[in-house]
Amino acid sequence: MRQIKLRAIFSLAAATLLGVAVPAALAQTPKAKPGEIVVKVPDNMNPATLAAQVNCDVIGPVAYCDHYWVFGVRGRNLQLSEEAPKADLLTAVTALRQVPGVSADPNWMQYMQDTKRDLKGGKSALSRAQQPPGARLLPNDPLYSSQKWHMEMIRMPEAWNIQFGDGQPTLVAVIDSGIDANHPEFKDSLGVSKVVAQQDFSGATNPGLDVDGHGTHVAGTIAATTSNGTGVTGIAGWNRQGVNIKLINAKVFPGGGLGASSATVASAINYSVTQGARVINMSLGYAGASAAQIEIDAVNNALKAGIVVVVAAGNDSNDNDNPQTKAWPADIDGVIKVTAIGPTKVLSSYSNYGGNPQKIGAPGGDDFSVAGPGAIWSTAPVAGSFDFSNPSYAPSNGTSMACPHVAGASALLIAAGVPADTVYQALSDGASQAADGVNPKRYGPGVLDVYSALYPYTPGITLEGGGDRGISYFGSTGISLTINRADRIYQSGPPAGTTGFWSLESDLSVEVQTVGRTPSIVRSFVGGRGVLGQAGKIEIPPLPAVGTRPSQSTGIRVPARNTDGTYSPINLSPGQYRIVARLNLRNTAGIVQTLEQVQFITIVEKQLSAGRTMFAMPFKAGIATRPAGSNLTPEAAVLGQATVFGLSRYNPIRMPSDDDYARFRSADPFNLKNAARFASADQLDSTVVVYDTTAPSVSIAPIGLGYWLDLDRAGTVNTTLLPYPGQITGVSPVAENSVGIKAYASGGGWNMIGAPFTYPVDWSVVTVRADGVSYSIAEAVKAGIVSPALIGFANGDYVYSVAPGGQLEPFNAYWVRVYRDCQFNVPPVPTASIATRSTLSNAGQQGGWQARLIASVGNGVDGQNYIGQRPGAADGEDLADLPKPPAGASDVYVTLLSKGANGKSRALAYDMRPLNGNAVTQEEWVATVQSVRPNAKVVLSWDGIRTAPRNARLVLTDVQTGAVIPMASRSSYVYQSGDAGTVHRFVIKMLPQTSGVLAIRNLKTGSTTRAAAGLTVRFNTNLEADTQVSIVTTSGREIRTLASSGRVQPGTEVSLYWDGRGKDGAVVPAGPYVVKVSAKTADGQQQNMQRMVQILK
């Protein structure tokens, strides 16, 4: 057992109520009441006879603990406060444990778990279910500013706003050093004390006298009256919305820092049970290898009675997984163990950890200064103790201070109707992550978040998807409404005796409104039970059975499912809409509050341009407009009956005799090329939807697959096509669950996938399943399963995104590359808005340089191809490089060939090489250009060359013709394509600039001259270069250009004369002019220099 000493404004010699303001004392030998043994005596035994057999006397029965007695070893001084158990006591304990049916333990001492309570610095009184931010309610207690860090860490302002009860008292027992019931914070608005029961088990006779101040401090954190304009704020002290928390004062510490025995604590636990406690707070404990059986029995009695038992972890900095340093009673099964968190949201320096897995972290403070801004401020006794102001408030630190945060939260959950055996699960579900991450050993599920824990159990409505759902391309959009506490919604009224808030079925409503100066209601719904599929109705879940967990249920989803399992949703025209959900809360006086949630959604039309694009269907196409007996496909109903279109899909598992693409043309719908491999399985049910590229389908473009789409005209996608084919029972026209898309590594690993939902989904939330294991995108890239690139198509060119960037946008298809067969699982997690498209030029990582290659033939362009260097890149293919999808987007196709292993290379769009500081190493890139047009003019251009190192030069060589082009001196190269499909090969070399960097030197002009006298310009260059001199006005207008004769040799002075005349031969007027000198080398280096001159009259 470990003793933790208290140091407050007085010396506390052996007690430790679990609280802290200096580092915890070193562990000491476990101590017990001198000569005392706690013995459980069976009914068939006489306690006195049993005691005499082990040289003991009976001191007396243990209060409220049936069958338990205290024996005293004969000849011992039983008046001492505490000591390590002596040999005679341990001998008696051993002998008693040998008797069948008897349990015996030393009467272990335990202590308050604060390290130091700086009460002298007190102030006198004069405000995972992880939930997103909610409405906040702030108290008016003046010392709330000192509590703000921990109250807001556990999200109390949001929790106070939604707390809920039935008006009946919820009793919290504080087993501690007593509670000063005269403190104004323990009076309600009518002046009635919150302490409804009390008893002193410490041997004193005054439970309201709190000499140590510890119990009063703990009780204030739980239930100090909140928002009464006085002092501090309590977790569960705000008597609003039916919450009514009362206190039971079970005093076990006599004061002066003295400890409490196991028998005393057990008596207090069982007393609390008899008084109707719903929560027990024990900010106390001791360290040792085992707990006293009397405490285990008492705790089990409380748990059996449906009481939540919350215990401080202790302040020894111990790892309680060590069997010799367990923390008792915190490590007894069934209790909620509380570790302490400091202001930085990490484990406090003194807190125990490990042990009981049913634990949670909560604010305990970690600030030992007098002012204590990082400590826990709460109530201190008004009188009867040492140096307490009147009234008083004080800072303290410890697991003692953390424990009542959880006890108060538990009381709010109990008040809201949460069963005791569900409270820890609610706390666990709502816990937030500590600043140092997930650490079950320290925090269990995390750090206390009262709002998130309470949210599912209080009356409320939530429109799923947030306040702004962004855009949807599907007119038949869905609306999901979550109802909390559906058990408090009645058809005509609540049962007799119901207290707190409740609602009628008709109090629940949803409206879909237009947005504008004069909004109108498009559709409206009202609540009811047994109304599934009825027009204008919201289905409220049935009333739960008595005693079941309060419900959180979805009340409406549009498209609405009919009673036969089919769908008959509303269709919304393009535009912005406001969705308003309301729930009236009532009591006997009528409607007292209306809860309202507002959501915005924008329905947009999908515009398709004529020509070629990448396309996908994010919903099951309908046939409502299909003429009887026609061959019109579902896709034609979407794209338009008169539209001539073609679909092409790349075959990743094609046979050698197959073409790269399977093709379909609407003008001849039954002439499918490789039809069996073109179509895919199409099924939407409650499981992950999986499409296999080898199975046929009635729909030629099912959800999840991508295609090239060729249109003869621009048009608008028709998205209001329900009912869809077959009206399959229980099947929605849109995917409601994750969509799985199989991808294959054969055929180069390229697969065309389609955005499977009518809203955008971030690429980063997609998961990959391969060989029975699920990976995130980042993990799958690291494991070599997939490429990080998501490659779309827009404005006639590829658009590249690299994970974690990128979105799957509705109606868009994408190239993905896999290196092992796998399945992409796309969850129905909408992104609020379409992200700005990022081209490859900014998709790469930062650092280094890059240049772009663009090939064009007529109107066809392939312009997203990059070479360059960056830190960390490998010389061969790595994650700094991005693969190039197969041809098909344009009449011209560019690839960069990687340095592949074993002589094999892959086609890249982004080929990065290593960058070694400022050193220029020779690099070589190979590019190929292919045109489908015969004998066409092909323009290969480039930009970004000037981002390369200054001491390097880039040279392009046409392998077919042998032409060599310094890329810095030109921006394009033109050649003829030859036969259709001919591949033209280029090599780009980066070479060190061996001749140095071009410079213009010794420029001389003079500063003034007369126009008639003219002007001589003299200079030289350090490298062989072509030079010229221009005379311009200060606004940049050219007056005259003077060219040198031929190429200038290094160091040779150039002397050029200007006669003071312009290009028209006229003498220039007097005034300022600029002399501009430029020089350019054969390998493309260029330098400029200029001087100002004054022309006089």
DORO-603762 format. One record per residue (C-alpha): x, z, y. Coordinates in steps of 0.05 Angstrom, whole numbers, plus 5000, padded with zeros to 4 digits. Each point is the difference from the previous one (the first is absolute). Layout:
<rs>
XZY
...
</rs>
This chain:
<rs>
500050005000
502549855069
498950455060
499449675068
500950475059
496049955064
503050075068
494950035055
500450445062
501150574952
504150064936
496349834936
504050284943
497449704936
493849605013
499149265004
493249725018
501549264988
502049815077
506649805034
503949975067
507150094976
503349754936
497450344937
503750614974
504349924938
496650114933
500150724975
498550334934
492550004985
496950675019
494050394976
496350655015
504650554975
498250224929
493349635000
497549554945
493649585003
496850014931
494149634971
496750484951
495049744948
493250354994
501850314933
506050385029
500550635041
504449885061
502850725000
501949974927
503349325009
503950255061
502550624964
502849574944
504949685049
501650645040
495349825057
494150315035
493749655024
499949935075
493149685001
495949374990
501149385043
494349885047
495649394985
504449844939
496450164936
504550284944
506050065045
503550675011
506350235035
504750444960
505750415030
506550144963
500750764992
505450345041
500549445052
499050075075
493949565011
500150095075
505749515013
497649345030
503649524954
505949914955
502849554946
496850214933
504150544965
501850004927
494850524980
494449595032
502449364966
500450364933
492750235008
497749305019
503449714939
496850514955
493149895029
500549254991
501050114925
493050314995
494849484980
495049845056
504350355053
503549665058
504850375046
504249835061
503950385052
495650095061
503749445035
500450025076
498449395041
500949855073
497449635060
503049305005
502149945072
507450005016
499150295070
493850065043
502150005072
494050415022
503850285059
499749325033
492450004996
495449715054
493950335030
493549624998
497149735062
496548214887
506446644526
496149915007
503450085068
494849845054
501449585061
499550345068
493250295015
496550305060
503450635025
497150665024
504750455040
498950755010
500550345068
504250594976
505850095048
505350124946
498049374962
505949665035
504650474960
496449814935
499449265014
505949774957
497250304936
492649915014
501049265014
504849924941
494350184954
495049615044
495550575019
497149675063
497149464956
497950504946
496350445050
496049395021
497349874930
499850714970
493350154968
496450584968
493250274982
500350595048
501150514945
506250455005
506249784962
504250624986
507649985001
503750614973
506650175033
504250444954
505250265047
502050555049
493050065029
496149655055
498950285070
492549875003
499950225073
504049395021
495549555042
501749404957
496350324942
493450055038
494949445001
496349785062
495250584994
505650514993
498850104925
506350114959
502149464952
502750544953
494150134955
503350434946
506450414997
503650504956
506950325003
503849984934
506750195031
499150764995
498250065073
492850085024
499349505056
499449264980
499249805072
506850295020
505249454992
506650335014
504149404979
495649485034
500849524943
492950004974
497149915070
504649415011
497949684935
492650125012
500649685069
502849364972
494049974953
494350215044
501850185072
493949805041
501349295023
498449715068
497850675030
504749925059
504350574974
506750024966
501349594938
496249534954
498250114927
499849474946
492950184979
498050405062
495749495035
492850194985
496949325009
496149524955
498050544951
507150294988
499750764998
506550324975
500350764989
505750454978
501250524947
505650495017
503450254937
505950415025
505850104951
506050135045
500350705032
504549795058
507150125021
502449424957
498150334934
498049574941
493750004957
499950104925
497249524949
494450484985
498150045073
499949255008
495849914936
495050515026
499449625065
498949344963
494450284957
496950355060
499849335036
496349714940
494750555004
499049875075
498349274991
506549685023
500449244994
507449965020
505650514991
506349975043
506250364975
505949935046
504250444955
504149994937
506350174962
505249644959
501250114926
499849724931
492750174987
493750235035
496650664986
494349914951
495350395045
501049485055
499149424952
493450304976
497650135071
501649295022
496549714938
494050445016
499749705070
500849294975
494650114948
495450245056
500949345037
504950255052
505749595030
506450424997
505449805049
506950324996
506449945042
506049704964
504950525026
506049985047
506150054955
501949265003
499450044924
498849444951
494250304962
501149534942
505450494981
496650484951
503950595028
497749885072
492649864993
495650195059
494150464983
494249965006
501149295029
502249744932
494050264962
496049424971
493949805040
502150255069
501849535057
507250125018
502049865072
507049815023
501950025074
501149405045
503650025067
498549615064
504049404975
495349954940
505350184948
500850624957
501550625041
507050274992
497650634964
494449744956
499950044925
498349374962
498849764929
496250424950
492449944999
498349255002
493450165035
503350075068
499749695069
504150045064
497250305064
502850205068
503750664996
504749915059
507649985002
501750285069
503150685009
500450015076
496250525041
495349495030
498949684931
497649305020
501449784929
496950624968
492850154983
496250355055
494150454981
496750675012
503650675001
496650694999
497050285063
502250724988
502650484949
506649664987
506749955034
500749675068
494049544995
496949775065
492550065008
497549524976
505949664968
502349344972
506749864968
504349474965
502350084929
503149574945
499350004925
496249774940
495450575021
498249585060
499349364959
495450324950
494150145047
500149275024
498149804929
495250594992
496449795063
499749284978
497350234932
494650405036
497849385038
499649614935
495950564967
495450015061
499049254993
497650104928
506349834962
500350384934
505850484994
503049634941
500149365042
503350305062
507249884979
498449294981
497049885069
506250305033
504449584955
496149365013
500650095075
507250235004
504749635046
507349834986
505550465025
505249725047
505149994943
495449614954
496450154935
502750634967
495250334950
505050564988
499650205073
493049815022
495949824939
495849405025
502650095071
498450365064
493150295016
495449515036
493450365012
496449405029
501549544942
498350554949
493450165035
497949305017
496849794934
495750634998
496850015069
494049605023
502349335027
499949254996
505949535001
500049255006
505649794954
505249545030
501250375065
497449905069
502349285005
499649594937
503149405035
497749324977
496549724940
499049284982
494150154955
493150025032
497250444945
504750575018
499750684966
498450675032
501950644964
497450675022
502550664971
495250595002
502850714996
495550554973
494549544976
497250634967
497850235070
495649395011
492650104980
493949554997
495250445039
503750665012
504750504967
498050544951
497750665028
505650455023
504949435015
504650185058
505149605038
499349265015
496149504959
497049305008
494049594980
501049334964
497349655061
505450335043
505149524970
500249315032
504649405010
499249465052
503849345006
500049815074
502849425039
505350165052
498949805072
496350185064
493349994965
501450194928
494649884949
498850314931
501349484946
498350444941
498150734991
499950464939
497150694987
501550494945
496150144937
500850164926
497949514946
500049425050
505949614972
499449265020
493950115045
500349655067
502250445058
501750604955
506250424987
500450294931
501750755005
502850294935
495350454961
500050745015
505450324956
498550534949
500250725026
507050285000
503749334997
505549805047
497649755068
499649254999
503549465039
496649344983
499549295023
493149885028
499849255016
504149394987
498349325028
499649514965
494950484972
499250034925
492849924977
496750414946
501249444949
507450005018
499849355041
501649945074
495649835060
504450155060
499149845074
503849435031
503250105068
501449425046
506849945034
500850535054
501750735012
495550554973
499450745010
498050404938
497150685017
498650544947
496350635019
498150654965
495650535033
501550724983
494250495002
498450734995
493550385008
500049825074
500249254987
505649495011
506050375027
505449474994
500649264986
506349764966
501849285018
505349524974
501349335033
503749414971
501549315026
500849374960
501049285021
497449434958
503949365012
499549294976
505749704961
502049345032
503649494958
504049435029
500149304973
506049844957
503750474953
500250764998
500650554949
493250274981
496650544958
492850234989
499150755014
492950024972
496049684944
497249355026
492549925000
495649424981
493950145044
500849325034
501849604938
495149424990
496550004933
503549584948
506049875045
507250094981
501550415063
505150534985
499550715029
506049845044
496449415030
494450475020
505250415038
503949425031
494149555014
496249494958
502449425042
507250225001
504949624957
505150494975
505450084948
502950614967
506850044967
502950594963
507150084977
500650114924
505150554985
498949924925
499549244997
502249614940
506049535010
495349415000
495650305055
500649865074
502250575046
492950045027
493149964970
495449645048
492549965015
496549535047
492950125023
498349265000
501050004924
498850734978
500449864925
506649635002
504450614997
507349924987
502350534950
493250325010
500950554948
505950265038
496849905068
494050474991
500550754988
495950564971
495250305051
497050694990
498450565048
498350684970
501850735009
507049924973
506149655028
498449265004
505249584963
500649255006
504049624947
502349315018
498749754929
492550134995
494449555027
494750185051
493549755030
503250085069
506149575014
502850465053
498750714976
501950635037
507450164999
503049314990
503049545052
499749255011
502149445045
493749765036
499549305029
494149875047
497749355031
497250365060
500150675035
494550494984
497450714995
499750394935
492950194979
500150754982
492650144994
498649694933
496550544959
497150014949
506149774964
500349664932
496250344946
498150645038
504050384948
497250694991
504450545029
505149505027
501449925074
501749335033
506050355030
505550394964
498550745007
505950254960
507349824993
501349274982
505549864950
503549325004
504649804943
506549665018
504949644954
507649945003
500249324965
500549375041
504550335051
495750615009
495849715056
492650195002
494549865051
495750615012
494050085046
497750565046
494550304956
495950385053
496149825062
504550445042
507650015008
504150434952
507250215014
505049704951
503450694997
494050324964
500049494943
502850264935
503449634943
499050144926
505249754951
501350204928
494850565005
503150325062
497250005070
504649895061
499149985074
502249345032
506550335022
501350284931
498449334967
505049655046
505350514984
498749934925
500949245005
492749844982
497749665063
502749715064
498250395063
497649375035
492749845013
499849275023
493949725035
498649355037
497849895072
500449455052
503249534950
505750454979
501650594955
499350705028
504450534967
498950754997
504550504964
497450654969
498050495027
497649515053
494649474989
492649984987
495449644951
495149695050
493149764978
499549274979
507649945000
504449864939
507250194991
506149844959
503150584962
506049964953
500950434938
505850074953
496050334944
492849904978
495950515037
493450145035
498850125074
494550525011
496949945069
496050625020
493849965045
503650355058
498349635064
504749945059
496450095066
502749365031
503749364984
507450105013
503749525045
503249484955
507550074995
504049384983
506450024961
504150035063
498150735009
498450174928
507250144983
503750645013
503750145064
507349865014
504549404992
497949305019
495549454975
498649275015
493949584981
499549314968
493949575014
498549344965
494449545024
497049354977
494449735044
495350595008
502750374940
504650585015
503850504957
502950485051
501150694971
506849944967
505650475021
507550084989
504150575028
503750654987
498050725002
503250674982
498850204928
498349314974
503249764936
503849364991
495249804944
492450045001
497250695018
494350335037
502749745066
498049304976
492949754995
497849494948
497049325019
493249844970
498849354964
498749375040
493049825019
498950215072
502849405037
502849294994
506950305006
503150574961
506450395015
503750474953
506350425006
503550054933
502450704983
506650194968
496950144933
503150354940
502749564944
500049395044
492450015008
497150015069
493150155029
496449695058
500050475060
496849995068
504450565026
507350004978
504050585029
507450114988
504150645010
502550175070
506950325001
500550315069
502949525051
504049604949
497949284989
500249804927
498849304976
492949924974
496349404972
492549874994
496949434961
493449725026
495549474970
494749595035
494749624962
494849535029
494049714964
499849425050
504449414983
505049735051
497550495052
503750275060
502150714984
502250465056
504150614979
500650475059
502650715010
499850575049
503350695005
507049724989
502550385062
498350664966
505949884952
506750345016
503649705060
506449904961
496449594946
497749284997
494449714958
500649294973
494649594965
502049484950
495349464973
502349954927
496949314992
503049675062
506050445013
497950115072
502950655031
496250325057
502650605041
493450395003
501750355066
500649345036
493549704974
493150254982
497649484950
502049454951
495849394980
500249604935
495549554958
496750324939
500849424951
495349994940
494250504997
502350664971
507449875011
503950645011
505049985058
505650514995
503650355057
505750505002
500750495058
506850335008
501850585044
507449975018
504650445042
501349735069
507549904990
501349725069
497250595036
494450075050
499249485055
501450245071
500249675069
506150245039
503049975070
493849735035
501749845073
495349715052
501450335066
494450375034
498449565061
500849275020
496949475043
495949474966
504249445029
506350324971
497250044930
501850514946
505050014942
498350404937
505850204955
499950374932
502549964929
497650214931
503450354942
497249524948
499049254996
493249885032
495549525038
498950255072
495749855059
498750275069
493250025034
498350155073
493250345008
496150355054
499050754996
493049854973
503049594942
498549295025
505549534979
503949665057
505549644962
503350014930
507549864992
502349824929
507150054976
503349414967
500350114924
501450644963
504450515035
505950294963
501350754999
503550265063
499749335036
497450095071
493749615017
499449785072
493449705023
498449795072
493150045033
499249605063
494550435030
494649504985
493950024955
497749524947
496949565054
506749945037
497750405060
504250575028
497050664979
497550485054
504050635016
498450624959
501750364935
500949614935
502050184928
505549684961
498450024925
505449864949
498349904926
504449874939
498049834928
504349944937
498949544942
497750574955
494650195049
503150565042
497749985071
501950405063
497649975072
502950285065
497649935072
502450145071
496450035068
502649555057
497949935073
499449315032
501150045075
497449555055
</rs>
